[in-house]
Amino acid sequence: MQIIVAPDSRLNQISKKVEIIDDSIISFLDQMLECMYQNNGIGLAAPQVGILKRLVVIDCSDNKDIKKPLKLINPEITELSKNISEFEEGCLSLPSQYAKVIRPSKITLKYTNTEGLICENKFSGLEATCIQHEIDHLDGKLFVDHISKLKKNIIIKKLKKFKKKI
Ligand SMILES: [Zn+2]
């Protein structure tokens, strides 16, 4: 699996809902998790590896030895808190780039799990931020779309330079 680095038009597409959860989806989610762990990420969305499907994996465990993977199929935020929090965000598609992003601090999330069951859970803290960041990917958005145009342009310029080297 190859992670697409921004700027790339494939990262600006809207991903399609998954209609049938079969073995290929389950094993794809496992491959995404593997890829995320290998790259020391805490979240990965399918469009980042070139697949325009509404699939996300996250693991915000702060202990490297205790894994807390979450596999989300068709994740959808049903409630956002009025309270906000700020985290310094990074992204595997924007290597070595970070910026402070303000988002609602708590969310209610509806998603389908790998057994095909519809779940609804509340998330807060880093997990809430990470999930919002990943769902943005499914809608063709990146964390730099939440910061000033000036800061965004600086980051995009750096990434263009970085891409020329690789
Ligand atoms: Zn990202």
Residues whose N, C-alpha, C, O or C-beta is under 5 A from the ligand:
A	BS01	ZN	G90 C91 L92
